[in-house]
Amino acid sequence: MSKVEQFLEALEPILNHVDEGVLIARQNDDVLYCNSRFKELASLEDDSALTSLHELTAFNLKKLILRAAIDSGEADAASRPTGDFVNFEHQLTVGDSTRYLHIRSGLTHLPCSNELMRVVMIQDKTEHRQLAAVLSHSEDSGLITNDSQMLEIIARLGQIAPSQAFVILQGESGTGKTQLARYLHLQSSRAHKPYVEVNCAAIPHSLIESELFGHVKGAFTGAHQRREGRFQAANGGTLFLDEISEIPLELQAKLLRAVQDQQFEMVGSDKTIKVDVRVISATNRNLRDEVDAGRFRADLFYRLAVIPIFIPPLRYRPGDISLLIKHFSEKLAERGYPEKLHWSSEALSMMLDYEWPGNVRELRNAVEHGMICAKEGVIAVSSLPQDIGRQKTTAKHEHQSSPTIESSQQRDKIIDALREAHGNRAEAAEQLGINRTTLWRQMQRHGIDDDTLPH
């Protein structure tokens, strides 16, 4: 065994446990060593024996290195390469999976040999690129975030995107479900195919079947010509069904067949149409509750919710509020609103204390309101929407006027009210004589959530 082979054998226990792909080859392209991580990133079988750089069929590594050397200023890299280390990125697509690889390569001496060896190191930057894509295309989206929950969701969506699995996004209105659906499509293998959005709540029940599946001429009064539906428009791509809970119960069986079997009939026709559509749906309701109440089919719910994602409301990620205020202020200034406005500490404190029932959408409107109503370059409390100041006043009044109750007794009262209202917080708040915001605040104080409520 040569000294080089002995050296590499000694390094193997270490290099096989690093997160970076490492390959070492002679200048004639004979591969002396590559670790398992390199094989994984290069889409090679782990038990395969790589003996030459020419066997890297997933991508032409030599050509990529040459191009990087030329781009770095080596005009004669093809005929007289210097062997200096170069860094470059490469997008590798294998099947439905796309990876963004950072590659560093150059010639160097190993400690045990005077022979120059080619060293190639690869890092997987896919998650970083996916997060960057979200943040760089997030104007007015509410996806500007430092919150660990949101970053985890974005990373999870990047992981899910290459698959064909159906996804349901659940969360309150204004949390960014539409933007996340668009991101999911853009990161998928269908990114260059149609992306069609349907707000099910905005379509009259009498027209939604025709809207989704199309109709033939004469199918009903006013159907003067054939019209394709949204499923046909999205063929090959992605269909986003927002407010899916608004689909009428009598239409859900047809929707289930379209989603599950990828086929349906247009209104007024008996001809079956086949499509290839990935469905992403969203709702601001708890669909499990809708199923229990008989308003949503269980089989449709489970078919749509192959991968359910819950988007936390803004009040659960208060660290994002200051970040979003800054972001929206900058974007509005770019559109002609006053620049260099100063937020008073009282106004900023009020924004941070507010619980944002309208979430990011409401926050953006509040920032715009404040910038319009600012006086002498200052956004003060008086510049903010009345609802924000009203909540502060109401909370203070309730704190001063509410009778003192033992903590355990108050917790029991809240739980009893929620139980009697079957979990409906608006009804429970009415029973307790307080508003929903105060109820939510007291639930947080006493550690009451859906998991702690009796069933």
C-alpha positions in Angstrom: 0.0 0.0 0.0 1.4 3.4 -1.0 1.9 6.3 1.4 -1.0 8.1 -0.2 -3.3 5.2 0.2 -2.2 4.8 3.8 -2.9 8.5 4.4 -6.3 8.3 2.9 -7.2 5.2 4.7 -6.3 6.9 8.0 -8.5 9.9 7.1 -11.5 7.8 6.1 -13.1 7.4 9.6 -13.1 11.2 9.8 -14.1 12.2 6.3 -17.0 9.7 6.3 -18.7 11.6 9.1 -18.4 15.2 7.9 -21.4 16.9 6.2 -19.2 18.0 3.2 -18.6 15.8 0.2 -14.8 15.2 -0.4 -13.1 13.8 -3.4 -9.4 13.4 -4.1 -8.1 12.5 -7.6 -4.9 12.5 -9.6 -4.4 15.0 -12.4 -5.2 12.3 -14.9 -8.7 12.2 -13.4 -8.2 8.8 -11.6 -10.2 9.0 -8.3 -8.2 7.9 -5.2 -10.9 8.6 -2.7 -14.4 10.0 -2.2 -16.5 9.9 1.0 -20.1 8.7 1.2 -21.4 12.3 1.4 -19.8 13.1 -1.9 -21.6 10.1 -3.5 -24.9 11.2 -2.0 -24.6 14.7 -3.3 -23.4 13.5 -6.7 -26.4 11.1 -6.9 -24.2 8.0 -6.8 -25.0 4.7 -5.1 -23.2 4.5 -1.8 -21.7 1.1 -2.6 -20.6 2.1 -6.1 -16.9 2.3 -6.9 -15.9 5.7 -8.4 -12.6 5.3 -10.2 -12.6 8.3 -12.6 -14.1 11.8 -12.8 -15.5 10.8 -16.1 -17.9 8.4 -14.3 -19.7 11.4 -12.7 -22.7 11.1 -15.1 -25.0 13.5 -13.1 -22.8 16.5 -14.0 -19.5 17.2 -15.9 -17.3 18.2 -13.0 -14.2 18.9 -15.1 -16.1 21.2 -17.4 -17.6 23.1 -14.4 -14.2 23.5 -12.8 -12.7 24.8 -16.1 -15.6 27.3 -16.5 -15.1 28.5 -12.9 -11.4 29.0 -13.5 -12.0 31.1 -16.6 -14.7 33.1 -14.8 -12.1 33.8 -12.0 -9.7 35.4 -14.5 -7.7 32.5 -15.8 -7.8 33.2 -19.5 -5.6 30.2 -20.3 -7.2 27.8 -17.9 -7.9 25.2 -20.7 -4.3 25.0 -21.9 -2.3 26.2 -18.8 -4.4 25.7 -15.7 -2.8 27.2 -12.5 -4.6 24.7 -10.2 -5.7 27.6 -7.9 -8.7 26.8 -5.8 -12.0 28.1 -7.3 -15.5 28.3 -5.8 -18.8 28.1 -7.7 -22.4 27.0 -7.4 -24.1 24.3 -9.5 -27.8 23.4 -9.7 -28.1 19.7 -9.9 -31.4 18.2 -11.0 -32.0 14.4 -10.9 -35.5 13.3 -11.5 -37.9 15.5 -9.5 -35.2 16.5 -7.0 -33.1 19.7 -7.4 -30.1 20.5 -5.2 -28.0 23.7 -5.1 -24.3 22.7 -4.6 -21.4 24.9 -3.5 -18.3 23.4 -5.0 -14.6 24.3 -4.2 -11.8 22.6 -6.1 -8.1 23.0 -6.7 -4.7 21.3 -6.9 -2.7 20.7 -3.7 0.1 18.5 -2.2 -0.9 15.8 0.3 1.5 15.6 3.3 2.7 12.2 2.2 3.4 13.0 -1.5 4.9 15.6 -3.7 2.4 14.8 -6.5 -0.3 17.5 -7.0 -3.7 16.1 -6.3 -7.1 17.4 -7.3 -9.3 18.1 -4.2 -13.1 18.6 -4.7 -15.3 19.6 -1.8 -19.1 19.9 -2.1 -21.6 21.5 0.3 -25.4 21.2 0.0 -26.8 24.8 0.0 -30.3 23.8 -1.0 -32.0 24.9 2.2 -30.1 28.2 2.3 -31.1 28.9 -1.3 -34.8 28.1 -0.6 -34.8 30.4 2.4 -33.1 33.1 0.3 -35.7 32.7 -2.4 -38.5 33.3 0.1 -36.9 36.3 1.6 -35.9 37.9 -1.7 -39.4 37.6 -3.2 -41.3 38.5 0.0 -42.4 42.0 -0.6 -45.8 42.4 1.1 -45.8 38.7 1.8 -45.4 38.5 5.5 -42.7 35.9 5.0 -40.0 38.2 6.4 -39.3 36.3 9.6 -36.7 35.5 12.2 -39.2 33.2 14.0 -37.9 29.6 14.4 -41.4 28.2 13.7 -41.7 30.0 10.4 -38.2 29.2 9.3 -38.8 25.6 10.1 -42.1 25.7 8.0 -40.3 27.3 5.1 -37.5 24.7 5.2 -40.1 21.9 5.5 -41.9 23.3 2.4 -38.7 23.3 0.5 -38.3 19.6 1.5 -41.9 18.8 0.4 -41.9 20.8 -2.8 -40.1 18.2 -5.1 -42.7 15.6 -4.2 -46.2 15.3 -5.7 -47.9 15.1 -2.3 -51.0 17.2 -1.6 -50.5 19.9 1.1 -53.0 21.7 3.2 -52.0 25.0 4.8 -54.0 25.9 8.0 -54.0 29.1 9.8 -55.8 32.4 10.5 -56.5 34.9 7.8 -53.5 37.1 7.0 -50.8 34.7 8.1 -49.3 34.2 4.6 -50.9 31.0 3.4 -51.2 32.2 -0.2 -47.6 33.3 -0.3 -46.4 29.9 1.1 -48.5 28.1 -1.6 -46.8 30.2 -4.3 -43.4 29.4 -2.8 -44.2 25.7 -2.7 -45.1 25.7 -6.4 -42.0 27.7 -7.4 -39.8 25.2 -5.6 -41.4 22.2 -7.2 -40.7 20.4 -10.5 -43.9 22.1 -11.8 -42.5 25.6 -11.4 -42.6 26.2 -15.1 -46.1 24.9 -15.5 -49.4 26.7 -14.7 -50.1 27.9 -11.2 -53.9 28.6 -10.7 -55.4 30.1 -7.6 -59.1 29.8 -6.7 -60.6 31.6 -3.7 -63.5 29.2 -3.0 -65.1 31.8 -0.6 -65.4 34.4 -3.4 -67.4 32.2 -5.8 -71.2 31.8 -5.4 -72.1 28.2 -4.6 -74.2 28.0 -7.7 -71.2 28.7 -9.9 -68.3 26.9 -8.1 -68.8 23.6 -9.9 -68.6 25.3 -13.3 -65.6 27.4 -12.1 -63.6 24.3 -11.0 -64.6 21.8 -13.7 -65.8 24.0 -16.6 -69.0 23.6 -18.6 -70.2 22.8 -22.1 -72.4 25.0 -24.3 -76.0 24.8 -23.2 -75.2 23.2 -19.8 -77.3 25.9 -18.0 -79.0 29.2 -18.7 -76.3 31.6 -19.9 -73.8 28.9 -20.9 -73.5 30.2 -24.5 -70.2 28.6 -25.1 -67.8 25.9 -23.8 -65.6 27.0 -21.0 -62.8 25.1 -19.4 -62.5 25.1 -15.6 -59.6 25.7 -13.2 -58.6 22.0 -13.1 -58.0 22.1 -16.8 -56.2 25.4 -16.6 -53.8 24.0 -14.0 -53.1 20.8 -16.0 -49.5 19.8 -15.5 -49.1 22.4 -12.8 -50.5 23.3 -9.4 -54.0 24.3 -8.3 -54.3 26.3 -5.1 -57.8 26.0 -3.5 -58.0 28.8 -0.9 -60.7 28.7 1.7 -61.4 25.0 0.9 -63.9 24.8 3.7 -66.3 26.9 1.7 -66.8 24.2 -0.9 -70.5 23.1 -0.7 -71.0 19.6 0.8 -72.9 18.4 -2.2 -69.9 19.2 -4.5 -67.3 17.6 -2.3 -67.8 14.1 -3.7 -67.0 15.3 -7.2 -64.0 17.2 -5.9 -62.7 14.1 -4.1 -62.8 12.2 -7.4 -61.0 14.9 -9.2 -58.3 15.1 -6.6 -58.0 11.4 -6.0 -58.4 10.0 -9.6 -57.4 13.1 -11.5 -60.5 12.9 -13.6 -64.0 14.5 -13.8 -66.8 15.6 -16.2 -67.5 19.1 -17.2 -70.9 20.5 -16.2 -73.5 19.3 -18.8 -71.1 16.6 -20.2 -70.7 12.9 -19.7 -67.2 12.8 -21.3 -64.5 12.1 -18.7 -61.5 14.5 -18.7 -58.1 13.5 -17.2 -55.7 15.9 -15.8 -52.4 16.0 -13.9 -52.7 18.5 -11.1 -51.1 18.9 -7.8 -53.5 20.4 -5.3 -52.5 22.7 -2.5 -55.4 23.9 -0.3 -55.7 26.3 2.5 -58.3 27.2 5.2 -58.6 29.5 8.2 -61.0 27.0 9.9 -60.2 23.8 11.8 -61.2 21.2 9.2 -61.3 18.4 11.7 -64.1 20.4 13.5 -65.8 20.8 10.2 -65.6 17.1 9.6 -67.0 16.4 13.1 -69.9 18.8 12.4 -70.7 17.1 9.1 -69.9 20.1 7.0 -66.8 18.6 5.3 -66.3 15.1 4.0 -63.7 13.1 6.0 -62.5 11.2 3.0 -61.8 14.5 1.2 -60.1 16.0 4.2 -57.7 13.0 4.5 -57.0 13.1 0.8 -56.1 16.8 0.8 -54.2 16.7 4.1 -51.5 14.3 3.1 -49.1 16.9 4.5 -50.9 19.4 6.8 -48.9 22.5 7.7 -50.1 24.9 10.5 -49.1 28.6 10.1 -48.8 30.3 13.5 -50.6 33.6 13.9 -48.5 36.7 14.4 -49.3 36.9 18.1 -47.4 33.6 18.6 -44.3 35.1 17.0 -44.0 38.6 18.5 -40.3 38.8 17.5 -41.4 39.3 13.9 -43.5 42.4 14.6 -40.6 44.9 14.8 -39.0 43.2 11.8 -42.2 43.5 9.7 -42.8 47.1 10.8 -39.3 48.0 9.5 -39.8 46.0 6.3 -43.2 47.5 5.5 -42.0 51.0 6.3 -39.1 50.7 3.9 -41.4 49.3 1.1 -44.0 52.0 1.6 -41.2 54.7 1.5 -40.1 53.2 -1.9 -43.6 53.9 -3.1 -43.6 57.5 -2.3 -44.6 57.6 1.4 -42.7 59.9 3.7 -39.1 58.7 4.4 -37.1 58.7 7.7 -40.2 58.7 9.9 -39.5 58.0 13.6 -41.7 55.7 15.6 -42.3 57.0 19.1 -41.6 54.5 21.9 -45.2 54.6 23.0 -46.5 53.8 19.5 -44.0 51.0 19.0 -44.9 49.6 22.4 -48.6 49.7 21.5 -47.8 47.8 18.2 -45.9 45.2 20.1 -48.6 44.7 22.7 -51.5 44.4 20.2 -52.6 40.9 19.4 -53.2 41.3 15.6 -56.4 39.4 14.9 -55.8 40.3 11.2 -52.2 39.1 11.4 -49.6 40.3 8.9 -52.3 41.9 6.6 -53.6 44.0 9.5 -50.0 44.9 10.5 -49.2 46.2 7.1 -52.3 48.4 7.0 -51.5 49.7 10.5 -48.0 50.7 9.3 -49.4 52.5 6.3 -52.0 54.2 8.5 -49.3 55.4 10.9 -47.1 56.7 8.0 -50.0 58.7 6.5 -51.1 60.1 9.9 -47.6 60.9 11.2 -47.0 64.5 12.4 -43.7 66.3 12.1 -41.9 63.1 11.1 -43.1 61.1 14.1 -45.5 58.2 14.2 -47.2 58.6 17.6 -50.0 56.8 19.3 -52.5 59.2 17.7 -51.2 58.1 14.3 -52.2 54.5 14.8 -55.6 52.9 13.9 -58.2 53.3 16.7 -58.5 49.5 17.2 -54.9 49.3 18.4 -55.4 52.1 21.0 -58.8 50.7 22.0 -57.4 47.3 22.9 -54.9 49.0 25.2 -57.6 51.0 26.9 -60.0 48.0 27.2 -57.3 45.8 28.7 -56.4 48.5 31.3 -60.0 49.1 32.2 -60.6 45.3 32.6 -57.6 45.0 34.8 -58.8 47.9 37.0 -62.5 47.0 37.2 -62.5 43.1 37.2 -63.0 41.6 40.6 -60.0 39.7 41.9 -60.5 35.9 41.5 -58.2 33.2 42.6 -56.1 32.0 39.6 -57.4 28.4 39.8 -61.0 29.6 40.0 -60.6 31.8 37.0 -58.9 29.0 35.0 -61.8 26.7 35.9 -64.4 29.3 34.8 -62.6 29.7 31.4 -62.5 26.0 30.8 -66.1 25.6 31.8 -67.2 28.3 29.4 -65.1 26.9 26.6 -66.6 23.4 27.2 -70.2 24.7 27.2 -69.4 26.6 23.9 -67.8 23.4 22.4 -64.5 25.3 22.0 -66.1 28.3 20.3 -64.1 31.2 21.8 -66.5 33.9 20.7 -69.4 32.2 22.5 -67.2 31.5 25.6 -66.0 35.1 25.7 -69.7 36.3 25.6 -70.6 33.9 28.5 -67.7 35.3 30.5 -68.6 38.9 29.7 -65.3 39.7 28.1 -64.1 40.2 24.5 -62.3 37.5 22.5 -58.9 39.2 22.8 -59.2 39.3 26.6 -60.2 35.6 26.6 -57.2 34.7 24.5 -54.9 36.7 26.8 -56.3 34.9 29.9 -56.0 31.5 28.2 -52.3 32.2 27.5 -51.8 33.3 31.1 -53.4 30.1 32.5 -51.8 27.8 29.9 -55.1 26.8 28.3 -55.1 25.5 24.8 -57.0 23.0 22.7 -55.0 20.1 24.1 -55.9 21.0 27.7 -59.6 21.3 27.1 -61.8 18.3 28.0 -63.3 16.4 25.0 
